Amino acid sequence: VRIKKVRPGEEVEFWIKEIKDPNRIILTQKGPDPEIVGYKEFKAEYENEDMVGKIKDIKNFGIFIELKNGIVGMMPPREFKKYKERYFEGDTIDVFIKKVEPGEKKIYLKCIED
């Protein structure tokens, strides 16, 4: 819903889209992307933590692992190389959440050695 005419004293709902500097805030009527909100919450709770995940897919460029709340992270092949013969799609694996980038919808993982 777009607001065409707003009068002083009327109540409207906006979200902060971006903060340019302390004196400039960009607002939007469009609510936040629920998927990005999920990544932000995941980052706040689990970044730099250990977690058990489920291997969803193994590709040449990375291993995709489903984590809590259905969020999928990726482990680069160099992190997985020495475990390649031990793990397969569908297996559970212990990982370390190295970095979460909500805006990019990316989670970087490291395999935890036994």
C-alpha positions in Angstrom: 0.0 0.0 0.0 1.4 3.3 -1.0 0.7 6.5 1.0 0.0 9.3 -1.5 -0.9 12.0 1.0 0.2 12.1 4.6 -0.8 14.8 7.0 1.0 15.9 10.2 -0.1 13.8 13.2 -1.1 10.8 11.1 0.3 7.4 12.0 2.1 5.5 9.3 4.4 2.4 9.4 7.9 2.5 8.0 11.0 0.4 8.3 14.6 1.5 8.3 16.1 0.5 5.0 19.6 2.0 5.5 21.5 4.3 7.8 23.8 6.5 5.7 25.2 8.5 8.7 23.9 9.6 12.1 21.9 12.4 10.4 20.5 10.5 7.4 18.2 7.5 7.6 16.5 5.9 4.6 13.0 4.6 5.3 10.7 2.3 3.3 7.1 1.2 3.4 8.1 -2.3 2.2 8.7 -4.6 5.2 12.0 -6.5 5.6 12.7 -9.6 3.6 11.7 -12.5 5.9 14.6 -14.7 4.6 17.2 -12.0 5.4 15.6 -11.5 8.9 16.1 -15.3 9.4 19.7 -15.0 8.5 20.2 -12.0 10.8 18.6 -14.0 13.7 20.8 -17.0 12.8 23.9 -14.8 12.8 23.0 -13.3 16.2 22.5 -16.7 17.8 24.9 -19.1 16.1 27.9 -17.3 14.5 31.2 -18.6 15.9 29.4 -21.6 17.4 29.5 -25.4 16.8 26.5 -27.1 15.3 25.3 -30.4 13.9 24.1 -30.1 10.3 22.8 -32.5 7.6 24.7 -32.7 4.3 22.2 -31.7 1.6 24.4 -31.7 -1.5 28.1 -32.2 -2.4 29.3 -30.3 -5.5 32.8 -29.6 -6.8 32.6 -26.0 -5.6 31.2 -26.7 -2.1 29.3 -28.8 0.3 25.8 -27.6 1.2 24.8 -28.3 4.8 21.3 -27.8 6.3 21.5 -26.2 9.7 18.9 -25.2 12.3 15.7 -23.4 11.1 16.2 -24.9 7.6 19.0 -22.5 6.8 21.7 -23.9 4.5 25.4 -23.0 4.7 28.3 -23.9 2.5 31.6 -25.5 3.3 34.3 -24.9 0.6 36.0 -28.1 -0.7 39.3 -27.3 1.0 37.5 -27.6 4.4 36.0 -30.9 3.5 38.8 -32.5 1.4 40.2 -34.8 4.1 36.7 -36.0 5.1 35.4 -36.6 1.6 35.6 -40.4 1.8 33.8 -40.4 5.2 30.7 -38.3 4.6 27.9 -38.5 2.0 24.6 -36.7 1.2 22.2 -37.2 4.1 24.9 -37.7 6.7 25.1 -35.5 9.8 28.3 -33.5 10.3 29.7 -31.3 13.1 30.5 -27.9 11.8 31.8 -24.5 13.1 29.8 -21.4 11.9 32.7 -19.2 10.7 30.8 -16.3 9.2 27.2 -15.3 8.4 26.4 -12.7 5.8 22.6 -12.0 6.0 22.5 -9.5 3.1 24.2 -12.1 0.8 22.3 -15.0 2.4 25.5 -16.9 2.9 26.9 -18.9 5.8 30.5 -20.1 5.8 31.3 -23.3 7.6 34.3 -25.3 8.8 34.3 -29.1 9.5 35.1 -29.9 13.1 37.7 -32.6 13.4 37.1 -35.6 15.7 
